[in-house]
């Protein structure tokens, strides 16, 4: 068991090191983004929501076609991939890269690798469910997709995307400041109270 854990830890460290090497040119930008996403300053959530709102209002105003939107997105990604590694050291000053920053960059890369592993694990579990319990797999997938299709029909396409993007951008900060843990705990307590009341009524 310990040998398997060591092997998994070594593989995780190796994958993290590879990702660090690949993202080295983006290091300063990733750290700056991490500080914003974790709300290191009180005005960061407002700035984040303001920038997201302006971007989506611009998309709403321009109303580009799917092909135009996709082309512009890929073009911006290509420009960022070319310009960021070149300009980031000049803007942020790579000579100011400290041990603390390197440690945080290592943690971010480790978290990205763990997230990737979780997604792959969920996909493997779904495939295993398909093999072991095909009826349950079919029922759960179809009902989930029907629910998503119904939500998509009720809410405007762009507004729904705005809500999802806003939630994902605020999620690291909410998690960092314990908001999710607090409200999840409150919801859990309320559910437990309801279950206890139901048990008492049944008795």
C-alpha angles and dihedrals in degrees: 000000000000090000091054091049091050091049091050091047091049091049090049091050091048093050090046091051091050091050091048089054092049093048097040093110089053095048099110093044092048091050091048090049090047091054090051094045092049092049097236087171124042094237095054096089091052092048091048093051091043093053092046092049093049091049093051092044088053091051090048092049096046093040095198122194119253092256093049092047092049092047093049092048093051090044091053091048091051091049091048091048090053101038105035098065089048100044101032096075090051094047099041099025111239091213087071092062104129134194089252091054091048090051092050091047088052090051092050092051090047090052091049091052091048091049090051089050091050092052091049089047092052090049091050091049090051090050090048090050089052090054098041103034109017094169093053090045092051094046095046095045095046094046091047092049092047090052091049091046090051092050090048090052093050099046126054112260097237094041091052090050089049091053093048094047092046092050093048092049092048094043098085091050093046089050093045093052094046096245094128093047091049096051094038088054091049091049091048092051092049092049090049090051091051091048092050091049090050091050091050091051091050091052 
